[in-house]
Amino acid sequence: MDTSGAGDAFIGCFSHYFMQTNDVQKSLEKASLFAAFSVTEKGTQFSYPSIEQFEEFEAKHAK
């Protein structure tokens, strides 16, 4: 719907999970899903999901 802010969503999510886990691959996977979720709505920060929304999205779409 709107790709504005997708890169910011990706790098923010990657940084968050990498600092928690030190696992590059897992952090990349989570960041990719987070960025994918962020483009389903218009806008930038308003389109970023909450942790609860992201976990629900991840449960449906993660490999």
mmJSON file of the N, C-alpha and C atoms, coordinates in Angstrom:
{"data_MODEL":{"atom_site":{
"group_PDB":["ATOM","ATOM","ATOM","ATOM","ATOM","ATOM","ATOM","ATOM","ATOM","ATOM","ATOM","ATOM","ATOM","ATOM","ATOM","ATOM","ATOM","ATOM","ATOM","ATOM","ATOM","ATOM","ATOM","ATOM","ATOM","ATOM","ATOM","ATOM","ATOM","ATOM","ATOM","ATOM","ATOM","ATOM","ATOM","ATOM","ATOM","ATOM","ATOM","ATOM","ATOM","ATOM","ATOM","ATOM","ATOM","ATOM","ATOM","ATOM","ATOM","ATOM","ATOM","ATOM","ATOM","ATOM","ATOM","ATOM","ATOM","ATOM","ATOM","ATOM","ATOM","ATOM","ATOM","ATOM","ATOM","ATOM","ATOM","ATOM","ATOM","ATOM","ATOM","ATOM","ATOM","ATOM","ATOM","ATOM","ATOM","ATOM","ATOM","ATOM","ATOM","ATOM","ATOM","ATOM","ATOM","ATOM","ATOM","ATOM","ATOM","ATOM","ATOM","ATOM","ATOM","ATOM","ATOM","ATOM","ATOM","ATOM","ATOM","ATOM","ATOM","ATOM","ATOM","ATOM","ATOM","ATOM","ATOM","ATOM","ATOM","ATOM","ATOM","ATOM","ATOM","ATOM","ATOM","ATOM","ATOM","ATOM","ATOM","ATOM","ATOM","ATOM","ATOM","ATOM","ATOM","ATOM","ATOM","ATOM","ATOM","ATOM","ATOM","ATOM","ATOM","ATOM","ATOM","ATOM","ATOM","ATOM","ATOM","ATOM","ATOM","ATOM","ATOM","ATOM","ATOM","ATOM","ATOM","ATOM","ATOM","ATOM","ATOM","ATOM","ATOM","ATOM","ATOM","ATOM","ATOM","ATOM","ATOM","ATOM","ATOM","ATOM","ATOM","ATOM","ATOM","ATOM","ATOM","ATOM","ATOM","ATOM","ATOM","ATOM","ATOM","ATOM","ATOM","ATOM","ATOM","ATOM","ATOM","ATOM","ATOM","ATOM","ATOM","ATOM","ATOM","ATOM","ATOM","ATOM","ATOM"],
"id":[1,2,3,4,5,6,7,8,9,10,11,12,13,14,15,16,17,18,19,20,21,22,23,24,25,26,27,28,29,30,31,32,33,34,35,36,37,38,39,40,41,42,43,44,45,46,47,48,49,50,51,52,53,54,55,56,57,58,59,60,61,62,63,64,65,66,67,68,69,70,71,72,73,74,75,76,77,78,79,80,81,82,83,84,85,86,87,88,89,90,91,92,93,94,95,96,97,98,99,100,101,102,103,104,105,106,107,108,109,110,111,112,113,114,115,116,117,118,119,120,121,122,123,124,125,126,127,128,129,130,131,132,133,134,135,136,137,138,139,140,141,142,143,144,145,146,147,148,149,150,151,152,153,154,155,156,157,158,159,160,161,162,163,164,165,166,167,168,169,170,171,172,173,174,175,176,177,178,179,180,181,182,183,184,185,186,187,188,189],
"type_symbol":["N","C","C","N","C","C","N","C","C","N","C","C","N","C","C","N","C","C","N","C","C","N","C","C","N","C","C","N","C","C","N","C","C","N","C","C","N","C","C","N","C","C","N","C","C","N","C","C","N","C","C","N","C","C","N","C","C","N","C","C","N","C","C","N","C","C","N","C","C","N","C","C","N","C","C","N","C","C","N","C","C","N","C","C","N","C","C","N","C","C","N","C","C","N","C","C","N","C","C","N","C","C","N","C","C","N","C","C","N","C","C","N","C","C","N","C","C","N","C","C","N","C","C","N","C","C","N","C","C","N","C","C","N","C","C","N","C","C","N","C","C","N","C","C","N","C","C","N","C","C","N","C","C","N","C","C","N","C","C","N","C","C","N","C","C","N","C","C","N","C","C","N","C","C","N","C","C","N","C","C","N","C","C","N","C","C","N","C","C"],
"label_atom_id":["N","CA","C","N","CA","C","N","CA","C","N","CA","C","N","CA","C","N","CA","C","N","CA","C","N","CA","C","N","CA","C","N","CA","C","N","CA","C","N","CA","C","N","CA","C","N","CA","C","N","CA","C","N","CA","C","N","CA","C","N","CA","C","N","CA","C","N","CA","C","N","CA","C","N","CA","C","N","CA","C","N","CA","C","N","CA","C","N","CA","C","N","CA","C","N","CA","C","N","CA","C","N","CA","C","N","CA","C","N","CA","C","N","CA","C","N","CA","C","N","CA","C","N","CA","C","N","CA","C","N","CA","C","N","CA","C","N","CA","C","N","CA","C","N","CA","C","N","CA","C","N","CA","C","N","CA","C","N","CA","C","N","CA","C","N","CA","C","N","CA","C","N","CA","C","N","CA","C","N","CA","C","N","CA","C","N","CA","C","N","CA","C","N","CA","C","N","CA","C","N","CA","C","N","CA","C","N","CA","C","N","CA","C","N","CA","C","N","CA","C"],
"label_alt_id":[null,null,null,null,null,null,null,null,null,null,null,null,null,null,null,null,null,null,null,null,null,null,null,null,null,null,null,null,null,null,null,null,null,null,null,null,null,null,null,null,null,null,null,null,null,null,null,null,null,null,null,null,null,null,null,null,null,null,null,null,null,null,null,null,null,null,null,null,null,null,null,null,null,null,null,null,null,null,null,null,null,null,null,null,null,null,null,null,null,null,null,null,null,null,null,null,null,null,null,null,null,null,null,null,null,null,null,null,null,null,null,null,null,null,null,null,null,null,null,null,null,null,null,null,null,null,null,null,null,null,null,null,null,null,null,null,null,null,null,null,null,null,null,null,null,null,null,null,null,null,null,null,null,null,null,null,null,null,null,null,null,null,null,null,null,null,null,null,null,null,null,null,null,null,null,null,null,null,null,null,null,null,null,null,null,null,null,null,null],
"label_comp_id":["MET","MET","MET","ASP","ASP","ASP","THR","THR","THR","SER","SER","SER","GLY","GLY","GLY","ALA","ALA","ALA","GLY","GLY","GLY","ASP","ASP","ASP","ALA","ALA","ALA","PHE","PHE","PHE","ILE","ILE","ILE","GLY","GLY","GLY","CYS","CYS","CYS","PHE","PHE","PHE","SER","SER","SER","HIS","HIS","HIS","TYR","TYR","TYR","PHE","PHE","PHE","MET","MET","MET","GLN","GLN","GLN","THR","THR","THR","ASN","ASN","ASN","ASP","ASP","ASP","VAL","VAL","VAL","GLN","GLN","GLN","LYS","LYS","LYS","SER","SER","SER","LEU","LEU","LEU","GLU","GLU","GLU","LYS","LYS","LYS","ALA","ALA","ALA","SER","SER","SER","LEU","LEU","LEU","PHE","PHE","PHE","ALA","ALA","ALA","ALA","ALA","ALA","PHE","PHE","PHE","SER","SER","SER","VAL","VAL","VAL","THR","THR","THR","GLU","GLU","GLU","LYS","LYS","LYS","GLY","GLY","GLY","THR","THR","THR","GLN","GLN","GLN","PHE","PHE","PHE","SER","SER","SER","TYR","TYR","TYR","PRO","PRO","PRO","SER","SER","SER","ILE","ILE","ILE","GLU","GLU","GLU","GLN","GLN","GLN","PHE","PHE","PHE","GLU","GLU","GLU","GLU","GLU","GLU","PHE","PHE","PHE","GLU","GLU","GLU","ALA","ALA","ALA","LYS","LYS","LYS","HIS","HIS","HIS","ALA","ALA","ALA","LYS","LYS","LYS"],
"label_asym_id":["A","A","A","A","A","A","A","A","A","A","A","A","A","A","A","A","A","A","A","A","A","A","A","A","A","A","A","A","A","A","A","A","A","A","A","A","A","A","A","A","A","A","A","A","A","A","A","A","A","A","A","A","A","A","A","A","A","A","A","A","A","A","A","A","A","A","A","A","A","A","A","A","A","A","A","A","A","A","A","A","A","A","A","A","A","A","A","A","A","A","A","A","A","A","A","A","A","A","A","A","A","A","A","A","A","A","A","A","A","A","A","A","A","A","A","A","A","A","A","A","A","A","A","A","A","A","A","A","A","A","A","A","A","A","A","A","A","A","A","A","A","A","A","A","A","A","A","A","A","A","A","A","A","A","A","A","A","A","A","A","A","A","A","A","A","A","A","A","A","A","A","A","A","A","A","A","A","A","A","A","A","A","A","A","A","A","A","A","A"],
"label_entity_id":["1","1","1","1","1","1","1","1","1","1","1","1","1","1","1","1","1","1","1","1","1","1","1","1","1","1","1","1","1","1","1","1","1","1","1","1","1","1","1","1","1","1","1","1","1","1","1","1","1","1","1","1","1","1","1","1","1","1","1","1","1","1","1","1","1","1","1","1","1","1","1","1","1","1","1","1","1","1","1","1","1","1","1","1","1","1","1","1","1","1","1","1","1","1","1","1","1","1","1","1","1","1","1","1","1","1","1","1","1","1","1","1","1","1","1","1","1","1","1","1","1","1","1","1","1","1","1","1","1","1","1","1","1","1","1","1","1","1","1","1","1","1","1","1","1","1","1","1","1","1","1","1","1","1","1","1","1","1","1","1","1","1","1","1","1","1","1","1","1","1","1","1","1","1","1","1","1","1","1","1","1","1","1","1","1","1","1","1","1"],
"label_seq_id":[1,1,1,2,2,2,3,3,3,4,4,4,5,5,5,6,6,6,7,7,7,8,8,8,9,9,9,10,10,10,11,11,11,12,12,12,13,13,13,14,14,14,15,15,15,16,16,16,17,17,17,18,18,18,19,19,19,20,20,20,21,21,21,22,22,22,23,23,23,24,24,24,25,25,25,26,26,26,27,27,27,28,28,28,29,29,29,30,30,30,31,31,31,32,32,32,33,33,33,34,34,34,35,35,35,36,36,36,37,37,37,38,38,38,39,39,39,40,40,40,41,41,41,42,42,42,43,43,43,44,44,44,45,45,45,46,46,46,47,47,47,48,48,48,49,49,49,50,50,50,51,51,51,52,52,52,53,53,53,54,54,54,55,55,55,56,56,56,57,57,57,58,58,58,59,59,59,60,60,60,61,61,61,62,62,62,63,63,63],
"pdbx_PDB_ins_code":[null,null,null,null,null,null,null,null,null,null,null,null,null,null,null,null,null,null,null,null,null,null,null,null,null,null,null,null,null,null,null,null,null,null,null,null,null,null,null,null,null,null,null,null,null,null,null,null,null,null,null,null,null,null,null,null,null,null,null,null,null,null,null,null,null,null,null,null,null,null,null,null,null,null,null,null,null,null,null,null,null,null,null,null,null,null,null,null,null,null,null,null,null,null,null,null,null,null,null,null,null,null,null,null,null,null,null,null,null,null,null,null,null,null,null,null,null,null,null,null,null,null,null,null,null,null,null,null,null,null,null,null,null,null,null,null,null,null,null,null,null,null,null,null,null,null,null,null,null,null,null,null,null,null,null,null,null,null,null,null,null,null,null,null,null,null,null,null,null,null,null,null,null,null,null,null,null,null,null,null,null,null,null,null,null,null,null,null,null],
"Cartn_x":[0.821,0.0,0.873,1.904,2.778,4.137,5.161,6.491,7.293,6.695,7.386,7.725,8.954,9.377,9.725,9.603,9.885,11.343,12.248,13.669,13.951,13.323,13.484,12.909,11.745,11.135,12.076,12.667,13.575,14.78,15.469,16.717,16.447,15.333,14.979,14.694,13.933,13.602,14.855,15.66,16.896,17.768,17.957,18.798,18.26,16.954,16.313,16.579,16.269,16.432,17.896,18.752,20.174,20.783,20.407,20.927,20.433,19.233,18.696,19.297,19.554,19.908,21.318,21.916,23.212,23.15,21.953,21.725,21.342,22.301,22.083,20.942,20.955,19.95,18.536,18.337,17.022,16.585,17.511,17.199,16.804,17.481,17.128,15.731,15.41,14.085,12.992,13.196,12.199,12.072,13.195,13.172,12.462,12.664,11.978,10.473,10.048,8.613,8.051,8.805,8.34,8.174,9.15,9.059,7.897,7.674,6.541,5.226,5.112,3.894,3.717,4.822,4.735,4.217,4.315,3.853,2.382,1.705,0.29,-0.638,-0.089,-0.866,-0.174,-0.904,-0.313,0.442,1.474,2.234,3.496,4.167,5.424,5.225,5.507,5.427,4.036,2.998,1.644,1.386,2.179,1.979,2.777,3.632,4.441,3.565,3.653,2.806,3.32,2.415,2.827,3.484,4.108,4.722,3.662,2.492,1.427,0.96,0.784,0.38,1.449,2.709,3.795,3.879,3.748,3.81,2.678,1.501,0.382,0.68,1.189,1.559,2.659,3.636,4.76,4.269,3.344,2.812,2.12,1.513,0.803,1.735,2.833,3.657,5.083,5.558,6.942,7.066,8.256,8.471,8.596],
"Cartn_y":[-1.183,0.0,1.258,1.304,2.477,2.038,2.178,1.714,2.76,3.929,4.95,4.396,4.514,4.089,2.621,1.855,0.419,0.16,0.931,0.762,1.088,2.142,2.5,1.4,0.86,-0.228,-1.425,-1.744,-2.882,-2.71,-1.585,-1.416,-1.273,-0.633,-0.522,-1.88,-2.687,-4.027,-4.903,-4.85,-5.631,-5.272,-3.974,-3.525,-4.016,-3.915,-4.343,-5.825,-6.67,-8.108,-8.537,-7.873,-8.237,-7.923,-6.799,-6.447,-7.429,-7.974,-8.939,-10.33,-10.732,-12.126,-12.35,-11.345,-11.464,-12.501,-12.729,-13.712,-12.954,-12.829,-12.055,-12.648,-13.944,-14.569,-14.377,-14.655,-14.518,-13.05,-12.145,-10.713,-10.246,-10.761,-10.423,-10.932,-12.139,-12.704,-11.88,-11.511,-10.708,-9.326,-8.725,-7.401,-7.41,-8.458,-8.572,-8.654,-9.444,-9.548,-8.229,-7.557,-6.285,-5.248,-5.177,-4.238,-4.6,-5.889,-6.328,-5.887,-6.03,-5.597,-4.089,-3.34,-1.879,-1.296,-2.038,-1.501,-1.828,-2.442,-2.781,-1.626,-0.547,0.646,1.876,2.973,4.233,4.916,5.652,6.421,5.709,6.349,5.777,5.238,6.006,5.491,4.975,5.568,5.106,3.71,3.308,1.99,0.9,1.278,0.288,-0.441,-1.757,-2.514,-2.468,-2.72,-2.909,-4.285,-4.557,-5.873,-6.963,-6.739,-7.738,-7.974,-6.895,-7.028,-7.757,-7.423,-8.06,-9.543,-9.904,-11.318,-12.112,-11.52,-12.178,-12.34,-11.287,-11.322,-12.362,-12.376,-13.319,-14.762,-15.016,-16.371,-16.866,-15.957,-16.327,-16.458,-15.694,-15.587,-16.099,-16.425,-16.9,-18.315,-18.655,-19.996,-21.001],
"Cartn_z":[0.0,0.0,0.0,0.897,0.967,1.504,0.685,1.095,1.882,2.112,2.908,4.286,4.67,5.999,6.134,5.053,5.146,5.515,4.963,5.289,6.746,7.246,8.654,9.551,9.161,9.925,9.959,8.808,8.717,9.633,9.505,10.267,11.756,12.109,13.525,14.131,13.423,13.909,13.955,12.916,12.903,14.106,14.322,15.44,16.773,16.944,18.189,18.45,17.486,17.693,17.723,16.952,16.981,18.343,18.925,20.247,21.309,21.118,22.081,21.919,20.668,20.408,19.878,19.266,18.591,17.461,16.917,15.852,14.576,13.664,12.441,11.606,11.372,10.51,11.063,12.338,12.956,12.944,13.175,13.172,11.777,10.751,9.373,9.021,9.471,9.203,9.861,11.117,11.826,11.188,10.833,10.23,8.876,8.106,6.815,7.006,7.97,8.249,8.77,9.639,10.192,9.083,8.189,7.066,6.154,5.931,5.111,5.737,7.039,7.739,7.599,7.691,7.689,6.376,5.288,3.999,3.728,4.687,4.491,4.834,5.386,5.739,5.156,5.066,4.6,5.728,5.349,6.32,6.761,7.706,8.189,9.596,10.608,11.972,12.324,11.764,12.055,11.486,10.505,9.901,10.607,11.552,12.246,13.272,13.282,14.203,15.641,16.567,17.962,18.063,19.175,19.385,19.248,19.835,19.78,18.341,17.596,16.19,15.386,15.643,14.912,15.229,16.497,16.872,16.205,16.112,15.439,13.944,13.309,11.9,11.664,12.546,12.433,12.541,13.447,13.624,12.353,11.616,10.389,9.196,9.179,7.967,8.072,9.244,9.375,8.83,8.342,7.809,8.921],
"occupancy":[1.0,1.0,1.0,1.0,1.0,1.0,1.0,1.0,1.0,1.0,1.0,1.0,1.0,1.0,1.0,1.0,1.0,1.0,1.0,1.0,1.0,1.0,1.0,1.0,1.0,1.0,1.0,1.0,1.0,1.0,1.0,1.0,1.0,1.0,1.0,1.0,1.0,1.0,1.0,1.0,1.0,1.0,1.0,1.0,1.0,1.0,1.0,1.0,1.0,1.0,1.0,1.0,1.0,1.0,1.0,1.0,1.0,1.0,1.0,1.0,1.0,1.0,1.0,1.0,1.0,1.0,1.0,1.0,1.0,1.0,1.0,1.0,1.0,1.0,1.0,1.0,1.0,1.0,1.0,1.0,1.0,1.0,1.0,1.0,1.0,1.0,1.0,1.0,1.0,1.0,1.0,1.0,1.0,1.0,1.0,1.0,1.0,1.0,1.0,1.0,1.0,1.0,1.0,1.0,1.0,1.0,1.0,1.0,1.0,1.0,1.0,1.0,1.0,1.0,1.0,1.0,1.0,1.0,1.0,1.0,1.0,1.0,1.0,1.0,1.0,1.0,1.0,1.0,1.0,1.0,1.0,1.0,1.0,1.0,1.0,1.0,1.0,1.0,1.0,1.0,1.0,1.0,1.0,1.0,1.0,1.0,1.0,1.0,1.0,1.0,1.0,1.0,1.0,1.0,1.0,1.0,1.0,1.0,1.0,1.0,1.0,1.0,1.0,1.0,1.0,1.0,1.0,1.0,1.0,1.0,1.0,1.0,1.0,1.0,1.0,1.0,1.0,1.0,1.0,1.0,1.0,1.0,1.0,1.0,1.0,1.0,1.0,1.0,1.0],
"B_iso_or_equiv":[0.0,0.0,0.0,0.0,0.0,0.0,0.0,0.0,0.0,0.0,0.0,0.0,0.0,0.0,0.0,0.0,0.0,0.0,0.0,0.0,0.0,0.0,0.0,0.0,0.0,0.0,0.0,0.0,0.0,0.0,0.0,0.0,0.0,0.0,0.0,0.0,0.0,0.0,0.0,0.0,0.0,0.0,0.0,0.0,0.0,0.0,0.0,0.0,0.0,0.0,0.0,0.0,0.0,0.0,0.0,0.0,0.0,0.0,0.0,0.0,0.0,0.0,0.0,0.0,0.0,0.0,0.0,0.0,0.0,0.0,0.0,0.0,0.0,0.0,0.0,0.0,0.0,0.0,0.0,0.0,0.0,0.0,0.0,0.0,0.0,0.0,0.0,0.0,0.0,0.0,0.0,0.0,0.0,0.0,0.0,0.0,0.0,0.0,0.0,0.0,0.0,0.0,0.0,0.0,0.0,0.0,0.0,0.0,0.0,0.0,0.0,0.0,0.0,0.0,0.0,0.0,0.0,0.0,0.0,0.0,0.0,0.0,0.0,0.0,0.0,0.0,0.0,0.0,0.0,0.0,0.0,0.0,0.0,0.0,0.0,0.0,0.0,0.0,0.0,0.0,0.0,0.0,0.0,0.0,0.0,0.0,0.0,0.0,0.0,0.0,0.0,0.0,0.0,0.0,0.0,0.0,0.0,0.0,0.0,0.0,0.0,0.0,0.0,0.0,0.0,0.0,0.0,0.0,0.0,0.0,0.0,0.0,0.0,0.0,0.0,0.0,0.0,0.0,0.0,0.0,0.0,0.0,0.0,0.0,0.0,0.0,0.0,0.0,0.0],
"pdbx_formal_charge":[null,null,null,null,null,null,null,null,null,null,null,null,null,null,null,null,null,null,null,null,null,null,null,null,null,null,null,null,null,null,null,null,null,null,null,null,null,null,null,null,null,null,null,null,null,null,null,null,null,null,null,null,null,null,null,null,null,null,null,null,null,null,null,null,null,null,null,null,null,null,null,null,null,null,null,null,null,null,null,null,null,null,null,null,null,null,null,null,null,null,null,null,null,null,null,null,null,null,null,null,null,null,null,null,null,null,null,null,null,null,null,null,null,null,null,null,null,null,null,null,null,null,null,null,null,null,null,null,null,null,null,null,null,null,null,null,null,null,null,null,null,null,null,null,null,null,null,null,null,null,null,null,null,null,null,null,null,null,null,null,null,null,null,null,null,null,null,null,null,null,null,null,null,null,null,null,null,null,null,null,null,null,null,null,null,null,null,null,null],
"auth_seq_id":[1,1,1,2,2,2,3,3,3,4,4,4,5,5,5,6,6,6,7,7,7,8,8,8,9,9,9,10,10,10,11,11,11,12,12,12,13,13,13,14,14,14,15,15,15,16,16,16,17,17,17,18,18,18,19,19,19,20,20,20,21,21,21,22,22,22,23,23,23,24,24,24,25,25,25,26,26,26,27,27,27,28,28,28,29,29,29,30,30,30,31,31,31,32,32,32,33,33,33,34,34,34,35,35,35,36,36,36,37,37,37,38,38,38,39,39,39,40,40,40,41,41,41,42,42,42,43,43,43,44,44,44,45,45,45,46,46,46,47,47,47,48,48,48,49,49,49,50,50,50,51,51,51,52,52,52,53,53,53,54,54,54,55,55,55,56,56,56,57,57,57,58,58,58,59,59,59,60,60,60,61,61,61,62,62,62,63,63,63],
"auth_comp_id":["MET","MET","MET","ASP","ASP","ASP","THR","THR","THR","SER","SER","SER","GLY","GLY","GLY","ALA","ALA","ALA","GLY","GLY","GLY","ASP","ASP","ASP","ALA","ALA","ALA","PHE","PHE","PHE","ILE","ILE","ILE","GLY","GLY","GLY","CYS","CYS","CYS","PHE","PHE","PHE","SER","SER","SER","HIS","HIS","HIS","TYR","TYR","TYR","PHE","PHE","PHE","MET","MET","MET","GLN","GLN","GLN","THR","THR","THR","ASN","ASN","ASN","ASP","ASP","ASP","VAL","VAL","VAL","GLN","GLN","GLN","LYS","LYS","LYS","SER","SER","SER","LEU","LEU","LEU","GLU","GLU","GLU","LYS","LYS","LYS","ALA","ALA","ALA","SER","SER","SER","LEU","LEU","LEU","PHE","PHE","PHE","ALA","ALA","ALA","ALA","ALA","ALA","PHE","PHE","PHE","SER","SER","SER","VAL","VAL","VAL","THR","THR","THR","GLU","GLU","GLU","LYS","LYS","LYS","GLY","GLY","GLY","THR","THR","THR","GLN","GLN","GLN","PHE","PHE","PHE","SER","SER","SER","TYR","TYR","TYR","PRO","PRO","PRO","SER","SER","SER","ILE","ILE","ILE","GLU","GLU","GLU","GLN","GLN","GLN","PHE","PHE","PHE","GLU","GLU","GLU","GLU","GLU","GLU","PHE","PHE","PHE","GLU","GLU","GLU","ALA","ALA","ALA","LYS","LYS","LYS","HIS","HIS","HIS","ALA","ALA","ALA","LYS","LYS","LYS"],
"auth_asym_id":["A","A","A","A","A","A","A","A","A","A","A","A","A","A","A","A","A","A","A","A","A","A","A","A","A","A","A","A","A","A","A","A","A","A","A","A","A","A","A","A","A","A","A","A","A","A","A","A","A","A","A","A","A","A","A","A","A","A","A","A","A","A","A","A","A","A","A","A","A","A","A","A","A","A","A","A","A","A","A","A","A","A","A","A","A","A","A","A","A","A","A","A","A","A","A","A","A","A","A","A","A","A","A","A","A","A","A","A","A","A","A","A","A","A","A","A","A","A","A","A","A","A","A","A","A","A","A","A","A","A","A","A","A","A","A","A","A","A","A","A","A","A","A","A","A","A","A","A","A","A","A","A","A","A","A","A","A","A","A","A","A","A","A","A","A","A","A","A","A","A","A","A","A","A","A","A","A","A","A","A","A","A","A","A","A","A","A","A","A"],
"auth_atom_id":["N","CA","C","N","CA","C","N","CA","C","N","CA","C","N","CA","C","N","CA","C","N","CA","C","N","CA","C","N","CA","C","N","CA","C","N","CA","C","N","CA","C","N","CA","C","N","CA","C","N","CA","C","N","CA","C","N","CA","C","N","CA","C","N","CA","C","N","CA","C","N","CA","C","N","CA","C","N","CA","C","N","CA","C","N","CA","C","N","CA","C","N","CA","C","N","CA","C","N","CA","C","N","CA","C","N","CA","C","N","CA","C","N","CA","C","N","CA","C","N","CA","C","N","CA","C","N","CA","C","N","CA","C","N","CA","C","N","CA","C","N","CA","C","N","CA","C","N","CA","C","N","CA","C","N","CA","C","N","CA","C","N","CA","C","N","CA","C","N","CA","C","N","CA","C","N","CA","C","N","CA","C","N","CA","C","N","CA","C","N","CA","C","N","CA","C","N","CA","C","N","CA","C","N","CA","C","N","CA","C","N","CA","C","N","CA","C","N","CA","C"],
"pdbx_PDB_model_num":[1,1,1,1,1,1,1,1,1,1,1,1,1,1,1,1,1,1,1,1,1,1,1,1,1,1,1,1,1,1,1,1,1,1,1,1,1,1,1,1,1,1,1,1,1,1,1,1,1,1,1,1,1,1,1,1,1,1,1,1,1,1,1,1,1,1,1,1,1,1,1,1,1,1,1,1,1,1,1,1,1,1,1,1,1,1,1,1,1,1,1,1,1,1,1,1,1,1,1,1,1,1,1,1,1,1,1,1,1,1,1,1,1,1,1,1,1,1,1,1,1,1,1,1,1,1,1,1,1,1,1,1,1,1,1,1,1,1,1,1,1,1,1,1,1,1,1,1,1,1,1,1,1,1,1,1,1,1,1,1,1,1,1,1,1,1,1,1,1,1,1,1,1,1,1,1,1,1,1,1,1,1,1,1,1,1,1,1,1]
}}}
